[in-house]
Amino acid sequence: MTRPQCTLLGEFRDGIRAGCEIEVQMGANQMKKVLTVAAAAGLMMLGACQPAAENTTAENMIDSQEANAAMYENMADEATNESTEAMFENAADASEAAADAVADNAM
């Protein structure tokens, strides 16, 4: 009676493929190394392709202050007396100064 050959190594001995289990374990370890290297390479590619970090909080604050300044200027144009107009113009100037300060500190 002939016993079937193991496709990797050796032949059946007592119902166990001699050498096959060792080869499978070595293959699993090699696969773990390949996956680890592939994951590291993928993370490095993501890090390299990402644009430079942007300070979106500062940009949002600048945009908000500039929008406030524009609103105050529009309100100054619609003011019915000079004191109200001056107040809104001062508020617009303060908002523009705040936007400039945020821009200076963000860089």
C-alpha positions in Angstrom: 0.0 0.0 0.0 1.4 3.4 -1.0 0.9 6.5 1.0 0.3 9.8 -0.7 3.2 12.2 -0.9 3.1 15.6 0.9 3.0 18.4 -1.6 5.6 20.3 0.2 8.0 17.9 1.9 8.2 14.3 3.0 5.4 11.7 3.1 2.7 10.7 5.5 3.9 9.1 8.7 1.3 8.0 11.2 -1.3 10.2 9.6 0.8 13.4 9.8 2.5 15.0 6.8 6.2 15.0 7.8 7.7 18.4 7.2 4.5 20.1 6.0 3.7 21.8 9.3 7.2 23.3 9.6 6.9 24.7 6.1 3.5 26.2 6.8 4.7 27.8 10.0 7.7 29.3 8.1 5.3 30.6 5.4 3.1 32.3 8.1 6.1 34.1 9.6 7.2 35.2 6.2 3.7 36.5 5.4 3.6 38.4 8.7 6.9 40.1 7.8 5.6 41.0 4.3 2.4 42.4 5.7 4.3 44.5 8.3 6.7 45.9 5.6 3.7 46.6 3.3 1.8 48.4 6.1 4.8 50.5 7.0 5.4 51.4 3.4 1.7 52.4 3.0 1.9 54.6 6.1 5.0 56.3 4.8 3.4 57.0 1.5 0.4 58.5 3.2 2.7 60.7 5.3 4.7 61.8 2.3 1.6 62.6 0.1 -0.3 64.6 2.7 -0.1 68.4 2.1 1.6 70.6 4.6 -0.3 71.0 7.8 -2.7 73.9 7.6 -3.9 76.0 10.5 -7.5 75.9 9.7 -8.6 77.3 13.0 -6.6 80.5 12.4 -7.9 80.7 8.8 -11.5 80.4 10.1 -10.9 83.1 12.7 -9.4 85.4 10.0 -12.3 84.8 7.7 -14.8 85.5 10.5 -13.1 88.7 11.5 -12.9 89.9 7.9 -16.6 89.1 7.4 -17.4 91.1 10.6 -15.4 94.0 9.3 -17.3 94.0 6.0 -20.6 93.8 7.9 -19.6 96.8 10.1 -18.6 98.8 7.1 -21.9 98.1 5.4 -23.7 99.1 8.6 -21.6 102.4 8.7 -22.7 103.1 5.2 -26.4 102.7 6.3 -26.0 104.7 9.5 -28.4 107.7 9.9 -26.0 109.9 11.9 -22.3 110.5 12.1 -21.7 109.1 15.6 -23.3 105.7 14.6 -21.3 105.7 11.4 -18.0 106.4 13.3 -18.9 103.7 15.8 -19.3 101.1 13.0 -16.2 102.2 11.2 -14.2 101.8 14.5 -15.7 98.3 14.9 -14.7 97.5 11.3 -11.1 98.7 12.0 -11.0 96.7 15.2 -12.1 93.5 13.3 -9.6 94.1 10.6 -6.8 94.6 13.2 -8.0 91.3 15.0 -7.8 89.5 11.7 -4.3 90.8 11.1 -3.2 89.8 14.6 -4.5 86.3 14.1 -2.7 86.1 10.7 0.6 87.3 12.3 0.4 84.9 15.2 -0.6 81.9 13.0 2.6 82.0 10.9 
